[in-house]
């Protein structure tokens, strides 16, 4: 989860409530556009236009909303009469007239539900898009756009990014696909600051660090030469406490080698390459009198091969997957199935322990609508947990959510195939994959459980910790958010 970074403009520091800097895409219904231009558009095909001040998405052509062109022309003329009425003096009235003339009574009832309940409205919109009802989707997006807010209640804030994803998915009709938010990236120092805020106010990262480090420290007992392979080293922060713990080990510290695997996202957040991490950890190890070596592997996890890792005979090996394995494409995306290939490769290295920390969410192979429902439920808990500690007028809260969460939300909703890199699986599926690769569970020490319970005492009482079948599960209220387990 540490890598979670979003594109987007930085929110004005002078006005935390101001939303003008966050210009999420808006939709103008093609049929409305046809009417407002004096019915000069073709009745056979409407254009969908998405703008953030100026067009950023290619127009998509959708099929005619009715097979009876005479009926359509008749309805448009009735609508023209209504629009030209003296009572039609604002855009809201225009939209209501369009709604009355061109959508069925059942759908008008749905519009009423949308206006009364944002969460239900988002679900109805996602269902309409899943069913291919593009006209209804357009009307619903136009309505929902007025109900979301990046400075409102948790569901309003989450709704802004969910709506962004729906708009991006709709724009991809045809050959194009949503790849990234069309917004300006913050500087690397700002981005690192936002990630640090999220690290401090929510226990998700620390839960993962403590769980993995506890299992690794247990596996390294009595070893003189140890090697950690981290498949998403990011800032290298996870290893600070472990190096310090190894420095105080009775009989002296072991010789420590860390192989850090990286991707371009983390490199941007750091403001430089992996050498920055190596230098930082080397200085720390030197101050603790721990013999240390750092090995950089500047590749995405799915591209790693055994020869990149430099495993040496006689060293105790630990492999760490911190909120990272779900990025690797599996059999539903690639015939190579990098997800299972990496696990088999790691098993072949004969590690003392392999640690896994992942989001407990089911978005990998789920159809679009089920994936939308799951994403809404999962991130609603995340946004609520942030809301409990960062006031809505906190000037950095919008930036934290926008730059550390929004990109993943939009990717899950808008993308398919190789373009969708956020592919979470539930603990049961991860267990099956590890077992198929030849691993057996490595029980976490009771000390790890006690340490994390002590950690959660510093946070909101709504967090809960559960131990189940050798794994630890961190949740917010009734929703499990993260799981940690170990294997050998």
C-alpha positions as CSV (number, residue, x, y, z in Angstrom):
1,X,0.0,0.0,0.0
2,X,3.0,2.3,0.5
3,X,3.3,2.7,-3.2
4,X,-0.2,4.1,-3.6
5,X,0.2,7.3,-5.5
6,X,-2.2,9.3,-7.6
7,X,-1.8,11.9,-10.2
8,X,-3.8,15.1,-9.6
9,X,-3.3,18.7,-9.0
10,X,-2.2,19.9,-5.7
11,X,-5.0,21.4,-3.6
12,X,-4.6,25.1,-2.7
13,X,-3.0,25.4,0.7
14,X,-4.7,28.7,1.3
15,X,-8.2,27.4,0.9
16,X,-8.6,23.7,1.9
17,X,-12.3,23.7,1.1
18,X,-11.7,25.0,-2.4
19,X,-12.4,22.4,-5.1
20,X,-11.5,24.4,-8.2
21,X,-8.0,23.0,-8.3
22,X,-9.3,19.4,-8.5
23,X,-10.8,19.4,-11.9
24,X,-12.3,16.0,-12.3
25,X,-13.9,15.2,-15.6
26,X,-17.3,16.4,-16.4
27,X,-19.8,14.9,-18.8
28,X,-22.2,16.7,-21.1
29,X,-24.8,14.3,-22.5
30,X,-24.6,14.0,-26.3
31,X,-28.3,14.1,-26.7
32,X,-28.5,17.3,-24.7
33,X,-25.7,18.7,-26.9
34,X,-27.7,17.8,-30.0
35,X,-30.7,19.7,-28.7
36,X,-28.9,22.7,-27.4
37,X,-27.3,23.2,-30.9
38,X,-30.6,23.6,-32.6
39,X,-31.1,19.9,-33.5
40,X,-28.3,20.2,-36.1
41,X,-26.6,17.1,-34.8
42,X,-27.3,13.8,-36.5
43,X,-30.1,11.8,-34.9
44,X,-28.3,8.6,-35.7
45,X,-25.2,9.1,-33.5
46,X,-24.5,11.2,-30.4
47,X,-21.0,12.2,-29.2
48,X,-19.9,11.9,-25.6
49,X,-17.6,14.8,-24.5
50,X,-15.5,14.8,-21.4
51,X,-13.7,17.9,-20.4
52,X,-11.4,19.2,-17.7
53,X,-11.5,22.8,-19.0
54,X,-10.5,21.5,-22.5
55,X,-11.1,18.1,-24.0
56,X,-8.8,15.4,-22.8
57,X,-10.6,12.2,-23.9
58,X,-11.3,11.2,-27.4
59,X,-15.0,11.4,-28.3
60,X,-16.8,8.1,-28.4
61,X,-19.6,7.4,-30.7
62,X,-22.6,5.5,-29.3
63,X,-25.5,3.9,-31.1
64,X,-28.7,5.6,-31.6
65,X,-30.9,5.5,-28.5
66,X,-33.9,4.5,-30.6
67,X,-34.4,2.6,-33.8
68,X,-37.4,4.8,-34.7
69,X,-35.9,8.0,-36.0
70,X,-39.3,9.6,-36.5
71,X,-40.1,8.9,-32.9
72,X,-36.8,10.4,-31.8
73,X,-37.3,13.6,-33.9
74,X,-40.8,13.9,-32.5
75,X,-39.5,13.7,-28.9
76,X,-36.7,16.2,-29.7
77,X,-39.3,18.7,-31.0
78,X,-41.4,18.3,-27.9
79,X,-38.3,18.9,-25.9
80,X,-37.4,22.0,-28.0
81,X,-40.8,23.4,-27.2
82,X,-40.3,22.7,-23.5
83,X,-36.8,24.3,-23.5
84,X,-38.0,27.4,-25.3
85,X,-40.7,27.8,-22.7
86,X,-40.3,31.0,-20.5
87,X,-40.0,28.8,-17.4
88,X,-36.9,27.2,-18.7
89,X,-34.4,29.6,-17.2
90,X,-31.6,27.5,-15.9
91,X,-29.6,24.4,-16.6
92,X,-31.3,22.3,-13.9
93,X,-34.7,22.9,-15.6
94,X,-33.1,22.0,-18.9
95,X,-31.9,18.6,-17.5
96,X,-35.2,17.9,-15.9
97,X,-37.0,18.5,-19.3
98,X,-34.6,16.3,-21.1
99,X,-35.2,13.6,-18.4
100,X,-39.0,13.8,-18.7
101,X,-39.0,13.6,-22.5
102,X,-36.4,11.0,-23.2
103,X,-36.3,8.4,-20.4
104,X,-38.8,5.9,-19.3
105,X,-40.9,6.3,-16.1
106,X,-39.0,3.5,-14.4
107,X,-35.7,5.3,-15.0
108,X,-37.2,8.6,-13.8
109,X,-37.8,6.7,-10.5
110,X,-34.2,5.7,-10.4
111,X,-33.2,9.4,-10.8
112,X,-35.2,10.2,-7.7
113,X,-33.4,7.5,-5.8
114,X,-30.1,8.9,-6.9
115,X,-30.9,12.4,-5.7
116,X,-31.8,11.0,-2.3
117,X,-28.9,8.7,-1.7
118,X,-25.4,9.3,-3.2
119,X,-24.2,5.7,-2.4
120,X,-27.2,4.1,-4.1
121,X,-26.8,6.6,-7.0
122,X,-23.2,5.6,-7.6
123,X,-24.3,1.9,-7.6
124,X,-27.2,2.6,-10.0
125,X,-24.8,4.5,-12.3
126,X,-22.3,1.7,-12.3
127,X,-25.1,-0.8,-13.1
128,X,-26.3,1.3,-16.0
129,X,-22.8,1.4,-17.4
130,X,-22.3,-2.3,-16.9
131,X,-25.6,-2.9,-18.8
132,X,-24.5,-0.7,-21.6
133,X,-27.2,1.9,-21.1
134,X,-25.0,4.9,-22.1
135,X,-27.8,7.5,-22.2
136,X,-28.8,6.6,-18.6
137,X,-25.2,6.5,-17.5
138,X,-24.7,10.0,-18.9
139,X,-27.7,11.4,-17.1
140,X,-26.7,9.8,-13.8
141,X,-23.1,11.1,-14.1
142,X,-24.4,14.6,-14.7
143,X,-26.6,14.3,-11.6
144,X,-23.9,12.7,-9.4
145,X,-21.4,15.3,-10.4
146,X,-23.4,17.8,-8.3
147,X,-23.4,15.6,-5.3
148,X,-19.8,14.6,-4.8
149,X,-17.1,16.8,-3.1
150,X,-13.5,16.3,-2.3
151,X,-14.0,18.3,0.9
152,X,-17.3,16.7,2.1
153,X,-18.3,13.6,4.1
154,X,-16.4,10.4,3.4
155,X,-18.9,9.1,0.9
156,X,-18.9,12.4,-1.0
157,X,-15.1,12.4,-1.1
158,X,-14.9,8.8,-2.2
159,X,-17.7,9.4,-4.6
160,X,-15.6,12.0,-6.4
161,X,-13.0,9.4,-7.3
162,X,-15.5,6.7,-8.0
163,X,-17.2,9.0,-10.4
164,X,-13.9,9.8,-12.0
165,X,-13.5,6.1,-12.6
166,X,-16.9,5.8,-14.2
167,X,-16.3,8.7,-16.5
168,X,-12.9,7.3,-17.5
169,X,-14.4,3.9,-18.1
170,X,-17.2,5.4,-20.2
171,X,-14.7,7.4,-22.2
172,X,-12.8,4.2,-23.1
173,X,-15.7,2.9,-25.2
174,X,-14.0,1.8,-28.4
175,X,-10.2,1.4,-28.7
176,X,-8.9,3.8,-26.0
177,X,-8.5,2.9,-22.3
178,X,-7.9,5.0,-19.3
179,X,-4.2,5.0,-18.3
180,X,-3.7,7.8,-15.8
181,X,-5.4,10.8,-14.3
182,X,-4.9,13.8,-16.6
183,X,-3.6,16.0,-13.8
184,X,-0.3,17.6,-12.8
185,X,1.9,15.5,-10.5
186,X,3.0,17.1,-7.2
187,X,6.7,17.4,-6.6
188,X,8.4,14.3,-5.2
189,X,8.9,16.1,-1.8
190,X,5.2,16.9,-1.6
191,X,4.2,13.4,-2.6
192,X,6.5,11.9,0.1
193,X,5.0,14.3,2.6
194,X,1.5,13.1,1.8
195,X,2.5,9.5,2.0
196,X,4.1,10.2,5.4
197,X,0.9,11.8,6.7
198,X,-1.0,8.6,5.7
199,X,1.6,6.5,7.3
200,X,1.2,8.4,10.6
201,X,-2.5,8.7,10.8
202,X,-3.5,5.2,9.7
203,X,-1.8,1.9,11.0
204,X,-1.9,0.1,7.6
205,X,1.8,0.4,6.8
206,X,3.0,-0.2,10.3
207,X,0.8,-3.2,10.6
208,X,2.5,-4.7,7.5
209,X,6.0,-3.7,8.7
210,X,5.6,-5.1,12.2
211,X,4.1,-8.3,11.0
212,X,6.8,-9.0,8.4
213,X,9.7,-7.9,10.5
214,X,8.5,-10.1,13.4
215,X,8.5,-13.2,11.2
216,X,11.8,-12.3,9.6
217,X,13.5,-11.7,13.0
218,X,12.2,-15.0,14.2
219,X,13.5,-16.8,11.1
220,X,17.0,-15.2,11.4
221,X,17.6,-16.3,15.0
222,X,21.1,-17.7,15.2
223,X,22.1,-16.8,11.6
224,X,25.4,-15.0,11.0
225,X,24.7,-14.0,7.4
226,X,21.3,-12.8,6.3
227,X,19.8,-11.6,3.1
228,X,16.4,-9.8,2.6
229,X,14.9,-9.5,-0.8
230,X,12.2,-6.7,-0.8
231,X,9.9,-6.7,-3.8
232,X,8.8,-3.1,-3.2
233,X,11.4,-1.3,-1.1
234,X,10.1,2.2,-1.7
235,X,11.8,4.4,0.9
236,X,13.3,1.5,2.7
237,X,11.6,2.6,5.9
238,X,10.5,-0.9,6.9
239,X,14.1,-2.0,7.5
240,X,15.1,0.7,10.0
241,X,13.6,-1.0,13.0
242,X,14.8,-4.5,11.9
243,X,18.4,-3.3,11.5
244,X,18.2,-1.7,14.9
245,X,16.8,-4.9,16.5
246,X,19.5,-7.0,14.8
247,X,22.2,-4.6,16.2
248,X,21.2,-5.5,19.7
249,X,21.1,-9.2,19.3
250,X,23.0,-11.2,22.0
251,X,26.4,-12.3,20.6
252,X,26.5,-9.4,18.1
253,X,24.6,-8.6,14.8
254,X,24.7,-10.7,11.7
255,X,26.1,-9.5,8.4
256,X,23.1,-8.0,6.6
257,X,22.4,-7.7,2.9
258,X,19.3,-6.2,1.5
259,X,18.2,-6.5,-2.2
260,X,15.8,-3.7,-3.0
261,X,13.4,-4.1,-6.0
262,X,11.9,-0.9,-7.3
263,X,9.6,0.6,-9.9
264,X,9.3,4.1,-11.4
265,X,6.5,5.2,-9.1
266,X,8.6,4.8,-6.0
267,X,11.6,6.4,-7.8
268,X,9.5,9.5,-8.5
269,X,8.3,9.7,-4.8
270,X,11.9,9.4,-3.6
271,X,13.1,12.0,-6.0
272,X,15.9,9.7,-7.2
273,X,17.0,6.1,-7.8
274,X,17.6,3.2,-5.5
275,X,21.0,4.5,-4.5
276,X,19.2,7.0,-2.2
277,X,17.7,4.0,-0.2
278,X,21.1,2.2,-0.1
279,X,22.9,5.3,1.2
280,X,20.3,5.9,3.9
281,X,20.3,2.3,5.1
282,X,24.1,2.1,5.0
283,X,24.4,5.1,7.2
284,X,21.9,3.7,9.7
285,X,23.7,0.3,9.7
286,X,27.0,2.0,10.2
287,X,25.7,3.9,13.2
288,X,24.5,0.6,14.7
289,X,27.8,-1.2,13.9
290,X,25.9,-3.7,11.7
291,X,27.9,-5.0,8.7
292,X,25.7,-4.1,5.7
293,X,25.5,-4.3,1.9
294,X,22.8,-3.0,-0.4
295,X,21.9,-4.5,-3.8
296,X,19.7,-2.5,-6.1
297,X,17.4,-4.1,-8.7
298,X,15.6,-1.3,-10.6
299,X,12.8,-3.4,-12.1
300,X,9.1,-3.9,-11.7
301,X,8.4,-7.0,-9.6
302,X,6.9,-9.0,-12.6
303,X,10.1,-8.6,-14.6
304,X,12.4,-10.0,-11.9
305,X,14.3,-13.2,-12.6
306,X,16.4,-15.3,-10.2
307,X,19.7,-14.1,-11.7
308,X,18.8,-10.5,-10.8
309,X,18.8,-11.3,-7.0
310,X,22.3,-12.3,-6.4
311,X,21.5,-15.0,-3.8
312,X,24.7,-16.5,-2.3
313,X,25.4,-19.9,-0.7
314,X,25.4,-20.0,3.1
315,X,23.1,-17.0,3.7
316,X,19.7,-17.1,5.4
317,X,17.2,-15.7,3.0
318,X,14.0,-13.8,3.6
319,X,11.7,-12.5,0.9
320,X,9.2,-9.7,1.5
321,X,6.0,-8.9,-0.5
322,X,4.6,-5.7,1.0
323,X,1.3,-4.8,-0.7
324,X,3.0,-5.6,-4.0
325,X,2.2,-9.1,-5.3
326,X,-1.3,-8.0,-6.4
327,X,0.4,-5.8,-9.1
328,X,1.8,-8.8,-10.9
329,X,-0.5,-10.1,-13.7
330,X,-1.9,-13.6,-13.3
331,X,-3.4,-16.2,-15.6
332,X,-6.4,-14.0,-16.3
333,X,-4.1,-11.4,-17.9
334,X,-1.0,-13.1,-19.2
335,X,-0.1,-16.5,-20.4
336,X,3.1,-16.2,-18.4
337,X,1.2,-15.8,-15.2
338,X,3.9,-13.7,-13.4
339,X,2.1,-14.0,-10.1
340,X,2.6,-17.7,-9.8
341,X,5.9,-17.7,-11.7
342,X,7.4,-15.3,-9.1
343,X,6.2,-17.5,-6.2
344,X,7.7,-20.7,-7.8
345,X,11.0,-18.8,-8.5
346,X,11.2,-17.6,-4.8
347,X,10.4,-21.1,-3.6
348,X,13.4,-22.3,-5.7
349,X,15.7,-20.0,-3.7
350,X,15.0,-22.0,-0.5
351,X,14.2,-19.0,1.7
352,X,13.9,-19.3,5.5
353,X,10.7,-17.2,5.4
354,X,8.5,-15.4,2.9
355,X,6.2,-12.6,4.2
356,X,3.0,-11.4,2.5
357,X,1.0,-8.3,3.3
358,X,-2.0,-7.5,1.1
359,X,-5.2,-5.6,0.9
360,X,-8.2,-7.9,1.7
361,X,-10.2,-7.1,-1.3
362,X,-11.6,-9.1,-4.3
363,X,-11.0,-7.1,-7.5
364,X,-8.8,-9.3,-9.6
365,X,-11.2,-11.4,-11.8
366,X,-14.5,-10.0,-10.6
367,X,-16.8,-8.5,-13.3
368,X,-17.0,-4.8,-13.5
369,X,-20.1,-4.2,-11.4
370,X,-19.0,-6.6,-8.6
371,X,-15.6,-4.9,-8.7
372,X,-17.2,-1.5,-8.3
373,X,-19.3,-2.6,-5.3
374,X,-16.2,-4.2,-3.7
375,X,-14.1,-1.1,-4.3
376,X,-16.8,1.2,-2.9
377,X,-17.1,-0.9,0.3
378,X,-13.3,-1.3,0.8
379,X,-12.4,2.4,0.3
380,X,-15.4,3.6,2.2
381,X,-13.8,2.1,5.3
382,X,-10.4,3.7,4.4
383,X,-12.0,7.1,3.9
384,X,-13.9,6.8,7.2
385,X,-10.7,5.9,9.0
386,X,-9.0,9.0,7.6
387,X,-12.0,11.1,8.5
388,X,-11.6,10.0,12.2
389,X,-8.2,11.6,12.5
390,X,-7.9,14.4,9.9
391,X,-10.6,17.1,10.1
392,X,-12.4,17.9,6.9
393,X,-10.8,21.4,6.9
394,X,-7.3,20.0,7.3
395,X,-5.4,21.5,4.4
396,X,-3.4,18.3,3.6
397,X,-6.3,15.8,3.9
398,X,-7.5,16.3,0.3
399,X,-3.9,15.9,-1.0
400,X,-3.5,12.7,1.0
401,X,-6.6,11.1,-0.5
402,X,-6.1,12.5,-4.0
403,X,-2.4,11.6,-4.3
404,X,-2.2,8.4,-2.2
405,X,-5.6,6.7,-3.0
406,X,-7.4,8.1,-6.0
407,X,-5.2,6.7,-8.7
408,X,-5.8,3.1,-7.5
409,X,-9.5,3.6,-7.2
410,X,-9.8,4.9,-10.7
411,X,-7.5,2.1,-12.1
412,X,-9.7,-0.6,-10.5
413,X,-12.9,0.9,-12.0
414,X,-11.8,2.2,-15.4
415,X,-9.2,-0.3,-16.7
416,X,-9.2,-3.8,-18.0
417,X,-6.6,-6.3,-19.2
418,X,-2.9,-5.3,-18.7
419,X,-3.9,-1.7,-18.1
420,X,-5.5,-2.7,-14.8
421,X,-2.6,-3.2,-12.3
422,X,-4.7,-3.0,-9.1
423,X,-5.8,-6.7,-8.9
424,X,-6.4,-7.6,-5.3
425,X,-7.2,-11.1,-4.1
426,X,-8.6,-12.5,-0.8
427,X,-6.5,-14.3,1.7
428,X,-7.9,-17.7,0.7
429,X,-6.8,-17.2,-2.9
430,X,-3.3,-16.2,-1.8
431,X,-3.0,-19.3,0.4
432,X,-4.0,-21.4,-2.6
433,X,-1.3,-19.8,-4.7
434,X,1.4,-20.2,-2.1
435,X,0.5,-23.9,-1.5
436,X,0.6,-24.6,-5.2
437,X,4.1,-23.1,-5.3
438,X,5.2,-25.6,-2.6
439,X,5.1,-23.3,0.5
440,X,3.8,-24.2,3.9
441,X,2.5,-21.7,6.5
442,X,5.0,-20.2,8.9
443,X,3.1,-19.3,12.1
444,X,3.5,-15.7,13.3
445,X,5.0,-15.3,16.8
446,X,2.6,-14.4,19.6
447,X,4.9,-11.5,20.2
448,X,4.0,-10.0,16.8
449,X,0.3,-10.2,17.7
450,X,1.0,-8.5,21.0
451,X,3.1,-5.8,19.4
452,X,0.4,-4.9,16.9
453,X,-2.3,-4.8,19.5
454,X,-0.1,-2.4,21.5
455,X,0.3,-0.3,18.3
456,X,-3.4,-0.1,17.7
457,X,-3.8,1.4,21.2
458,X,-2.5,4.6,19.7
459,X,-5.2,4.8,17.1
460,X,-9.0,5.0,16.9
461,X,-11.0,2.3,18.8
462,X,-12.7,1.2,15.6
463,X,-9.6,-0.6,14.4
464,X,-9.6,-4.3,15.2
465,X,-7.1,-7.1,15.0
466,X,-8.0,-10.8,14.4
467,X,-5.8,-13.9,14.2
468,X,-7.2,-16.5,11.8
469,X,-5.5,-19.7,10.7
470,X,-2.0,-18.3,11.3
471,X,-2.6,-15.0,9.6
472,X,-3.3,-11.6,11.1
473,X,-6.2,-9.5,9.8
474,X,-6.5,-5.7,10.4
475,X,-9.9,-4.2,10.0
476,X,-11.9,-1.0,10.4
477,X,-15.2,-1.8,12.2
478,X,-16.6,-4.8,10.4
479,X,-14.5,-4.6,7.3
480,X,-11.1,-6.4,7.0
481,X,-8.7,-4.2,5.2
482,X,-5.2,-5.8,5.4
483,X,-3.9,-9.3,6.0
484,X,-0.4,-10.5,6.9
485,X,1.0,-14.0,6.8
486,X,4.3,-15.8,6.5
487,X,5.4,-18.9,4.5
488,X,8.4,-21.3,4.2
